Amino acid sequence: MRQPLGVGLACYVSVERKADSIHEDLFTRVIVLEYNNEDFIFAQNDLTDIDYRF
């Protein structure tokens, strides 16, 4: 799901800077492993931050 342009950028605390273009798409990679009837999920995000709604 793409965020709309104009969202705040991470790491710009003292300056209010908003996105004005998309440099590259971001992805999440997930692997699910099962061992002894238990699931283990590993996720790797191309993000610096995930908000509470995620």
Predicted model as a PDB file, atoms N, CA, C, CB and O in Angstrom, pLDDT in the B-factor column:
MODEL        1                                                                  
ATOM      1  N   MET A   1       0.839  -1.164   0.000  1.00 60.00           N  
ATOM      2  CA  MET A   1       0.000   0.000   0.000  1.00 60.00           C  
ATOM      3  C   MET A   1       0.894   1.241   0.000  1.00 60.00           C  
ATOM      4  CB  MET A   1      -0.960  -0.010   1.213  1.00 60.00           C  
ATOM      5  O   MET A   1       1.719   1.412   0.897  1.00 60.00           O  
ATOM      6  N   ARG A   2       0.737   2.080  -0.974  1.00 64.00           N  
ATOM      7  CA  ARG A   2       1.516   3.304  -1.051  1.00 64.00           C  
ATOM      8  C   ARG A   2       0.910   4.394  -0.193  1.00 64.00           C  
ATOM      9  CB  ARG A   2       1.624   3.773  -2.487  1.00 64.00           C  
ATOM     10  O   ARG A   2      -0.305   4.591  -0.176  1.00 64.00           O  
ATOM     11  N   GLN A   3       1.772   5.096   0.518  1.00 63.00           N  
ATOM     12  CA  GLN A   3       1.348   6.276   1.260  1.00 63.00           C  
ATOM     13  C   GLN A   3       1.243   7.437   0.281  1.00 63.00           C  
ATOM     14  CB  GLN A   3       2.339   6.605   2.425  1.00 63.00           C  
ATOM     15  O   GLN A   3       2.005   7.496  -0.684  1.00 63.00           O  
ATOM     16  N   PRO A   4       0.328   8.348   0.507  1.00 69.00           N  
ATOM     17  CA  PRO A   4       0.213   9.491  -0.391  1.00 69.00           C  
ATOM     18  C   PRO A   4       1.415  10.418  -0.242  1.00 69.00           C  
ATOM     19  CB  PRO A   4      -1.088  10.257  -0.119  1.00 69.00           C  
ATOM     20  O   PRO A   4       2.044  10.466   0.816  1.00 69.00           O  
ATOM     21  N   LEU A   5       1.727  11.149  -1.299  1.00 76.00           N  
ATOM     22  CA  LEU A   5       2.780  12.150  -1.201  1.00 76.00           C  
ATOM     23  C   LEU A   5       2.362  13.201  -0.190  1.00 76.00           C  
ATOM     24  CB  LEU A   5       3.074  12.794  -2.581  1.00 76.00           C  
ATOM     25  O   LEU A   5       1.175  13.482  -0.022  1.00 76.00           O  
ATOM     26  N   GLY A   6       3.344  13.775   0.476  1.00 73.00           N  
ATOM     27  CA  GLY A   6       3.059  14.796   1.469  1.00 73.00           C  
ATOM     28  C   GLY A   6       3.128  14.295   2.901  1.00 73.00           C  
ATOM     29  O   GLY A   6       2.914  15.073   3.830  1.00 73.00           O  
ATOM     30  N   VAL A   7       3.424  12.999   3.106  1.00 71.00           N  
ATOM     31  CA  VAL A   7       3.582  12.495   4.475  1.00 71.00           C  
ATOM     32  C   VAL A   7       4.919  12.979   5.013  1.00 71.00           C  
ATOM     33  CB  VAL A   7       3.493  10.928   4.524  1.00 71.00           C  
ATOM     34  O   VAL A   7       5.842  13.255   4.246  1.00 71.00           O  
ATOM     35  N   GLY A   8       5.021  13.080   6.334  1.00 73.00           N  
ATOM     36  CA  GLY A   8       6.255  13.535   6.959  1.00 73.00           C  
ATOM     37  C   GLY A   8       7.385  12.536   6.763  1.00 73.00           C  
ATOM     38  O   GLY A   8       7.157  11.327   6.736  1.00 73.00           O  
ATOM     39  N   LEU A   9       8.613  13.051   6.626  1.00 70.00           N  
ATOM     40  CA  LEU A   9       9.784  12.203   6.443  1.00 70.00           C  
ATOM     41  C   LEU A   9      10.428  11.893   7.787  1.00 70.00           C  
ATOM     42  CB  LEU A   9      10.798  12.875   5.505  1.00 70.00           C  
ATOM     43  O   LEU A   9      10.482  12.750   8.669  1.00 70.00           O  
ATOM     44  N   ALA A  10      10.915  10.664   7.941  1.00 66.00           N  
ATOM     45  CA  ALA A  10      11.609  10.263   9.160  1.00 66.00           C  
ATOM     46  C   ALA A  10      12.958  10.975   9.246  1.00 66.00           C  
ATOM     47  CB  ALA A  10      11.800   8.727   9.201  1.00 66.00           C  
ATOM     48  O   ALA A  10      13.538  11.358   8.230  1.00 66.00           O  
ATOM     49  N   CYS A  11      13.442  11.144  10.469  1.00 67.00           N  
ATOM     50  CA  CYS A  11      14.766  11.721  10.751  1.00 67.00           C  
ATOM     51  C   CYS A  11      14.836  13.224  10.505  1.00 67.00           C  
ATOM     52  CB  CYS A  11      15.811  11.034   9.907  1.00 67.00           C  
ATOM     53  O   CYS A  11      15.933  13.782  10.497  1.00 67.00           O  
ATOM     54  N   TYR A  12      13.725  13.889  10.308  1.00 64.00           N  
ATOM     55  CA  TYR A  12      13.708  15.343  10.161  1.00 64.00           C  
ATOM     56  C   TYR A  12      12.898  15.922  11.317  1.00 64.00           C  
ATOM     57  CB  TYR A  12      13.107  15.775   8.771  1.00 64.00           C  
ATOM     58  O   TYR A  12      11.801  16.442  11.116  1.00 64.00           O  
ATOM     59  N   VAL A  13      13.445  15.829  12.529  1.00 65.00           N  
ATOM     60  CA  VAL A  13      12.715  16.239  13.721  1.00 65.00           C  
ATOM     61  C   VAL A  13      12.629  17.760  13.824  1.00 65.00           C  
ATOM     62  CB  VAL A  13      13.378  15.666  14.968  1.00 65.00           C  
ATOM     63  O   VAL A  13      11.564  18.302  14.120  1.00 65.00           O  
ATOM     64  N   SER A  14      13.744  18.453  13.583  1.00 67.00           N  
ATOM     65  CA  SER A  14      13.763  19.905  13.776  1.00 67.00           C  
ATOM     66  C   SER A  14      13.213  20.673  12.578  1.00 67.00           C  
ATOM     67  CB  SER A  14      15.173  20.363  14.061  1.00 67.00           C  
ATOM     68  O   SER A  14      12.933  21.867  12.683  1.00 67.00           O  
ATOM     69  N   VAL A  15      13.058  20.000  11.444  1.00 71.00           N  
ATOM     70  CA  VAL A  15      12.553  20.644  10.229  1.00 71.00           C  
ATOM     71  C   VAL A  15      11.334  19.865   9.760  1.00 71.00           C  
ATOM     72  CB  VAL A  15      13.653  20.705   9.105  1.00 71.00           C  
ATOM     73  O   VAL A  15      11.376  18.638   9.663  1.00 71.00           O  
ATOM     74  N   GLU A  16      10.257  20.568   9.472  1.00 78.00           N  
ATOM     75  CA  GLU A  16       9.084  19.871   8.948  1.00 78.00           C  
ATOM     76  C   GLU A  16       9.273  19.679   7.455  1.00 78.00           C  
ATOM     77  CB  GLU A  16       7.769  20.657   9.250  1.00 78.00           C  
ATOM     78  O   GLU A  16       9.127  20.621   6.676  1.00 78.00           O  
ATOM     79  N   ARG A  17       9.598  18.460   7.060  1.00 78.00           N  
ATOM     80  CA  ARG A  17       9.852  18.151   5.663  1.00 78.00           C  
ATOM     81  C   ARG A  17       8.907  17.050   5.236  1.00 78.00           C  
ATOM     82  CB  ARG A  17      11.326  17.738   5.433  1.00 78.00           C  
ATOM     83  O   ARG A  17       8.735  16.057   5.943  1.00 78.00           O  
ATOM     84  N   LYS A  18       8.301  17.226   4.090  1.00 78.00           N  
ATOM     85  CA  LYS A  18       7.320  16.257   3.604  1.00 78.00           C  
ATOM     86  C   LYS A  18       7.785  15.671   2.269  1.00 78.00           C  
ATOM     87  CB  LYS A  18       5.924  16.920   3.452  1.00 78.00           C  
ATOM     88  O   LYS A  18       8.542  16.297   1.527  1.00 78.00           O  
ATOM     89  N   ALA A  19       7.316  14.460   1.982  1.00 75.00           N  
ATOM     90  CA  ALA A  19       7.672  13.778   0.738  1.00 75.00           C  
ATOM     91  C   ALA A  19       7.053  14.500  -0.452  1.00 75.00           C  
ATOM     92  CB  ALA A  19       7.212  12.305   0.771  1.00 75.00           C  
ATOM     93  O   ALA A  19       5.872  14.849  -0.439  1.00 75.00           O  
ATOM     94  N   ASP A  20       7.867  14.717  -1.475  1.00 81.00           N  
ATOM     95  CA  ASP A  20       7.343  15.340  -2.694  1.00 81.00           C  
ATOM     96  C   ASP A  20       7.525  14.453  -3.917  1.00 81.00           C  
ATOM     97  CB  ASP A  20       8.022  16.676  -2.929  1.00 81.00           C  
ATOM     98  O   ASP A  20       7.108  14.816  -5.017  1.00 81.00           O  
ATOM     99  N   SER A  21       8.152  13.279  -3.727  1.00 81.00           N  
ATOM    100  CA  SER A  21       8.312  12.318  -4.812  1.00 81.00           C  
ATOM    101  C   SER A  21       8.598  10.945  -4.205  1.00 81.00           C  
ATOM    102  CB  SER A  21       9.456  12.753  -5.787  1.00 81.00           C  
ATOM    103  O   SER A  21       8.819  10.824  -3.000  1.00 81.00           O  
ATOM    104  N   ILE A  22       8.593   9.922  -5.043  1.00 79.00           N  
ATOM    105  CA  ILE A  22       8.909   8.554  -4.607  1.00 79.00           C  
ATOM    106  C   ILE A  22      10.241   8.175  -5.228  1.00 79.00           C  
ATOM    107  CB  ILE A  22       7.777   7.529  -5.016  1.00 79.00           C  
ATOM    108  O   ILE A  22      10.369   8.095  -6.450  1.00 79.00           O  
ATOM    109  N   HIS A  23      11.247   7.940  -4.362  1.00 79.00           N  
ATOM    110  CA  HIS A  23      12.582   7.580  -4.837  1.00 79.00           C  
ATOM    111  C   HIS A  23      12.622   6.119  -5.272  1.00 79.00           C  
ATOM    112  CB  HIS A  23      13.633   7.838  -3.744  1.00 79.00           C  
ATOM    113  O   HIS A  23      13.132   5.801  -6.345  1.00 79.00           O  
ATOM    114  N   GLU A  24      12.085   5.236  -4.442  1.00 81.00           N  
ATOM    115  CA  GLU A  24      12.011   3.819  -4.780  1.00 81.00           C  
ATOM    116  C   GLU A  24      10.955   3.152  -3.908  1.00 81.00           C  
ATOM    117  CB  GLU A  24      13.391   3.128  -4.601  1.00 81.00           C  
ATOM    118  O   GLU A  24      10.644   3.642  -2.822  1.00 81.00           O  
ATOM    119  N   ASP A  25      10.411   2.053  -4.373  1.00 82.00           N  
ATOM    120  CA  ASP A  25       9.427   1.311  -3.603  1.00 82.00           C  
ATOM    121  C   ASP A  25      10.112   0.605  -2.431  1.00 82.00           C  
ATOM    122  CB  ASP A  25       8.688   0.291  -4.502  1.00 82.00           C  
ATOM    123  O   ASP A  25      11.281   0.229  -2.513  1.00 82.00           O  
ATOM    124  N   LEU A  26       9.373   0.437  -1.357  1.00 82.00           N  
ATOM    125  CA  LEU A  26       9.866  -0.272  -0.184  1.00 82.00           C  
ATOM    126  C   LEU A  26       9.154  -1.611  -0.080  1.00 82.00           C  
ATOM    127  CB  LEU A  26       9.659   0.566   1.106  1.00 82.00           C  
ATOM    128  O   LEU A  26       8.008  -1.747  -0.509  1.00 82.00           O  
ATOM    129  N   PHE A  27       9.827  -2.587   0.484  1.00 88.00           N  
ATOM    130  CA  PHE A  27       9.283  -3.935   0.556  1.00 88.00           C  
ATOM    131  C   PHE A  27       9.446  -4.515   1.948  1.00 88.00           C  
ATOM    132  CB  PHE A  27       9.954  -4.834  -0.467  1.00 88.00           C  
ATOM    133  O   PHE A  27      10.266  -4.041   2.734  1.00 88.00           O  
ATOM    134  N   THR A  28       8.659  -5.549   2.254  1.00 89.00           N  
ATOM    135  CA  THR A  28       8.812  -6.372   3.442  1.00 89.00           C  
ATOM    136  C   THR A  28       9.001  -7.804   2.971  1.00 89.00           C  
ATOM    137  CB  THR A  28       7.581  -6.237   4.408  1.00 89.00           C  
ATOM    138  O   THR A  28       8.242  -8.306   2.141  1.00 89.00           O  
ATOM    139  N   ARG A  29      10.013  -8.445   3.509  1.00 93.00           N  
ATOM    140  CA  ARG A  29      10.274  -9.846   3.185  1.00 93.00           C  
ATOM    141  C   ARG A  29       9.953 -10.667   4.429  1.00 93.00           C  
ATOM    142  CB  ARG A  29      11.767 -10.068   2.715  1.00 93.00           C  
ATOM    143  O   ARG A  29      10.352 -10.313   5.539  1.00 93.00           O  
ATOM    144  N   VAL A  30       9.229 -11.764   4.234  1.00 95.00           N  
ATOM    145  CA  VAL A  30       8.780 -12.581   5.363  1.00 95.00           C  
ATOM    146  C   VAL A  30       9.091 -14.038   5.080  1.00 95.00           C  
ATOM    147  CB  VAL A  30       7.264 -12.387   5.628  1.00 95.00           C  
ATOM    148  O   VAL A  30       8.924 -14.521   3.960  1.00 95.00           O  
ATOM    149  N   ILE A  31       9.541 -14.725   6.109  1.00 97.00           N  
ATOM    150  CA  ILE A  31       9.715 -16.177   6.023  1.00 97.00           C  
ATOM    151  C   ILE A  31       9.033 -16.779   7.250  1.00 97.00           C  
ATOM    152  CB  ILE A  31      11.250 -16.587   5.949  1.00 97.00           C  
ATOM    153  O   ILE A  31       9.196 -16.290   8.368  1.00 97.00           O  
ATOM    154  N   VAL A  32       8.268 -17.844   7.024  1.00 97.00           N  
ATOM    155  CA  VAL A  32       7.577 -18.546   8.105  1.00 97.00           C  
ATOM    156  C   VAL A  32       8.143 -19.954   8.166  1.00 97.00           C  
ATOM    157  CB  VAL A  32       6.016 -18.564   7.887  1.00 97.00           C  
ATOM    158  O   VAL A  32       8.126 -20.687   7.177  1.00 97.00           O  
ATOM    159  N   LEU A  33       8.640 -20.322   9.328  1.00 97.00           N  
ATOM    160  CA  LEU A  33       9.205 -21.651   9.536  1.00 97.00           C  
ATOM    161  C   LEU A  33       8.373 -22.390  10.564  1.00 97.00           C  
ATOM    162  CB  LEU A  33      10.683 -21.565   9.987  1.00 97.00           C  
ATOM    163  O   LEU A  33       7.871 -21.789  11.514  1.00 97.00           O  
ATOM    164  N   GLU A  34       8.225 -23.686  10.378  1.00 96.00           N  
ATOM    165  CA  GLU A  34       7.505 -24.511  11.347  1.00 96.00           C  
ATOM    166  C   GLU A  34       8.471 -25.532  11.910  1.00 96.00           C  
ATOM    167  CB  GLU A  34       6.267 -25.209  10.700  1.00 96.00           C  
ATOM    168  O   GLU A  34       9.200 -26.196  11.172  1.00 96.00           O  
ATOM    169  N   TYR A  35       8.465 -25.650  13.242  1.00 96.00           N  
ATOM    170  CA  TYR A  35       9.314 -26.624  13.921  1.00 96.00           C  
ATOM    171  C   TYR A  35       8.555 -27.144  15.137  1.00 96.00           C  
ATOM    172  CB  TYR A  35      10.692 -25.994  14.338  1.00 96.00           C  
ATOM    173  O   TYR A  35       8.132 -26.358  15.985  1.00 96.00           O  
ATOM    174  N   ASN A  36       8.382 -28.435  15.230  1.00 96.00           N  
ATOM    175  CA  ASN A  36       7.650 -29.061  16.341  1.00 96.00           C  
ATOM    176  C   ASN A  36       6.267 -28.437  16.536  1.00 96.00           C  
ATOM    177  CB  ASN A  36       8.458 -28.940  17.638  1.00 96.00           C  
ATOM    178  O   ASN A  36       5.870 -28.111  17.654  1.00 96.00           O  
ATOM    179  N   ASN A  37       5.546 -28.278  15.432  1.00 95.00           N  
ATOM    180  CA  ASN A  37       4.192 -27.710  15.445  1.00 95.00           C  
ATOM    181  C   ASN A  37       4.138 -26.267  15.964  1.00 95.00           C  
ATOM    182  CB  ASN A  37       3.292 -28.576  16.293  1.00 95.00           C  
ATOM    183  O   ASN A  37       3.077 -25.819  16.399  1.00 95.00           O  
ATOM    184  N   GLU A  38       5.253 -25.531  15.928  1.00 96.00           N  
ATOM    185  CA  GLU A  38       5.280 -24.110  16.284  1.00 96.00           C  
ATOM    186  C   GLU A  38       5.720 -23.326  15.060  1.00 96.00           C  
ATOM    187  CB  GLU A  38       6.233 -23.837  17.500  1.00 96.00           C  
ATOM    188  O   GLU A  38       6.599 -23.757  14.314  1.00 96.00           O  
ATOM    189  N   ASP A  39       5.098 -22.169  14.862  1.00 96.00           N  
ATOM    190  CA  ASP A  39       5.454 -21.291  13.746  1.00 96.00           C  
ATOM    191  C   ASP A  39       6.392 -20.194  14.223  1.00 96.00           C  
ATOM    192  CB  ASP A  39       4.191 -20.676  13.106  1.00 96.00           C  
ATOM    193  O   ASP A  39       6.203 -19.621  15.296  1.00 96.00           O  
ATOM    194  N   PHE A  40       7.399 -19.911  13.418  1.00 97.00           N  
ATOM    195  CA  PHE A  40       8.342 -18.822  13.673  1.00 97.00           C  
ATOM    196  C   PHE A  40       8.307 -17.910  12.459  1.00 97.00           C  
ATOM    197  CB  PHE A  40       9.802 -19.358  13.951  1.00 97.00           C  
ATOM    198  O   PHE A  40       8.499 -18.354  11.327  1.00 97.00           O  
ATOM    199  N   ILE A  41       8.063 -16.638  12.705  1.00 95.00           N  
ATOM    200  CA  ILE A  41       7.933 -15.670  11.617  1.00 95.00           C  
ATOM    201  C   ILE A  41       9.055 -14.649  11.738  1.00 95.00           C  
ATOM    202  CB  ILE A  41       6.539 -14.969  11.644  1.00 95.00           C  
ATOM    203  O   ILE A  41       9.252 -14.051  12.795  1.00 95.00           O  
ATOM    204  N   PHE A  42       9.786 -14.456  10.650  1.00 94.00           N  
ATOM    205  CA  PHE A  42      10.843 -13.449  10.577  1.00 94.00           C  
ATOM    206  C   PHE A  42      10.465 -12.467   9.480  1.00 94.00           C  
ATOM    207  CB  PHE A  42      12.249 -14.099  10.302  1.00 94.00           C  
ATOM    208  O   PHE A  42      10.141 -12.869   8.362  1.00 94.00           O  
ATOM    209  N   ALA A  43      10.507 -11.187   9.800  1.00 90.00           N  
ATOM    210  CA  ALA A  43      10.159 -10.151   8.824  1.00 90.00           C  
ATOM    211  C   ALA A  43      11.284  -9.129   8.751  1.00 90.00           C  
ATOM    212  CB  ALA A  43       8.817  -9.460   9.196  1.00 90.00           C  
ATOM    213  O   ALA A  43      11.833  -8.724   9.776  1.00 90.00           O  
ATOM    214  N   GLN A  44      11.620  -8.719   7.546  1.00 90.00           N  
ATOM    215  CA  GLN A  44      12.635  -7.698   7.305  1.00 90.00           C  
ATOM    216  C   GLN A  44      11.975  -6.587   6.513  1.00 90.00           C  
ATOM    217  CB  GLN A  44      13.884  -8.279   6.547  1.00 90.00           C  
ATOM    218  O   GLN A  44      11.435  -6.825   5.433  1.00 90.00           O  
ATOM    219  N   ASN A  45      12.016  -5.364   7.048  1.00 84.00           N  
ATOM    220  CA  ASN A  45      11.365  -4.219   6.428  1.00 84.00           C  
ATOM    221  C   ASN A  45      12.379  -3.236   5.864  1.00 84.00           C  
ATOM    222  CB  ASN A  45      10.468  -3.519   7.432  1.00 84.00           C  
ATOM    223  O   ASN A  45      13.439  -3.024   6.453  1.00 84.00           O  
ATOM    224  N   ASP A  46      12.057  -2.638   4.725  1.00 85.00           N  
ATOM    225  CA  ASP A  46      12.849  -1.551   4.159  1.00 85.00           C  
ATOM    226  C   ASP A  46      12.383  -0.225   4.760  1.00 85.00           C  
ATOM    227  CB  ASP A  46      12.732  -1.526   2.605  1.00 85.00           C  
ATOM    228  O   ASP A  46      12.175   0.747   4.034  1.00 85.00           O  
ATOM    229  N   LEU A  47      12.221  -0.182   6.077  1.00 74.00           N  
ATOM    230  CA  LEU A  47      11.679   1.001   6.744  1.00 74.00           C  
ATOM    231  C   LEU A  47      12.544   1.385   7.928  1.00 74.00           C  
ATOM    232  CB  LEU A  47      10.237   0.755   7.201  1.00 74.00           C  
ATOM    233  O   LEU A  47      13.317   0.573   8.437  1.00 74.00           O  
ATOM    234  N   THR A  48      12.409   2.636   8.363  1.00 66.00           N  
ATOM    235  CA  THR A  48      13.051   3.053   9.602  1.00 66.00           C  
ATOM    236  C   THR A  48      12.059   3.076  10.751  1.00 66.00           C  
ATOM    237  CB  THR A  48      13.688   4.424   9.434  1.00 66.00           C  
ATOM    238  O   THR A  48      12.460   3.114  11.914  1.00 66.00           O  
ATOM    239  N   ASP A  49      10.754   3.054  10.437  1.00 67.00           N  
ATOM    240  CA  ASP A  49       9.740   3.187  11.468  1.00 67.00           C  
ATOM    241  C   ASP A  49       8.435   2.550  10.975  1.00 67.00           C  
ATOM    242  CB  ASP A  49       9.524   4.683  11.843  1.00 67.00           C  
ATOM    243  O   ASP A  49       8.129   2.589   9.784  1.00 67.00           O  
ATOM    244  N   ILE A  50       7.679   1.968  11.896  1.00 67.00           N  
ATOM    245  CA  ILE A  50       6.356   1.425  11.599  1.00 67.00           C  
ATOM    246  C   ILE A  50       5.394   2.041  12.605  1.00 67.00           C  
ATOM    247  CB  ILE A  50       6.336  -0.158  11.667  1.00 67.00           C  
ATOM    248  O   ILE A  50       5.656   2.012  13.807  1.00 67.00           O  
ATOM    249  N   ASP A  51       4.294   2.592  12.133  1.00 69.00           N  
ATOM    250  CA  ASP A  51       3.364   3.229  13.067  1.00 69.00           C  
ATOM    251  C   ASP A  51       2.476   2.203  13.756  1.00 69.00           C  
ATOM    252  CB  ASP A  51       2.503   4.256  12.339  1.00 69.00           C  
ATOM    253  O   ASP A  51       2.484   1.023  13.407  1.00 69.00           O  
ATOM    254  N   TYR A  52       1.707   2.669  14.741  1.00 69.00           N  
ATOM    255  CA  TYR A  52       0.899   1.782  15.573  1.00 69.00           C  
ATOM    256  C   TYR A  52      -0.167   1.036  14.791  1.00 69.00           C  
ATOM    257  CB  TYR A  52       0.251   2.566  16.670  1.00 69.00           C  
ATOM    258  O   TYR A  52      -0.587  -0.037  15.225  1.00 69.00           O  
ATOM    259  N   ARG A  53      -0.629   1.558  13.648  1.00 69.00           N  
ATOM    260  CA  ARG A  53      -1.672   0.890  12.885  1.00 69.00           C  
ATOM    261  C   ARG A  53      -1.161  -0.374  12.220  1.00 69.00           C  
ATOM    262  CB  ARG A  53      -2.237   1.826  11.845  1.00 69.00           C  
ATOM    263  O   ARG A  53      -1.954  -1.262  11.908  1.00 69.00           O  
ATOM    264  N   PHE A  54       0.157  -0.481  11.991  1.00 63.00           N  
ATOM    265  CA  PHE A  54       0.722  -1.667  11.362  1.00 63.00           C  
ATOM    266  C   PHE A  54       0.596  -2.846  12.287  1.00 63.00           C  
ATOM    267  CB  PHE A  54       2.181  -1.445  10.980  1.00 63.00           C  
ATOM    268  O   PHE A  54       1.015  -3.950  11.941  1.00 63.00           O  
TER     269      PHE A  54                                                      
ENDMDL                                                                          
END                                                                             
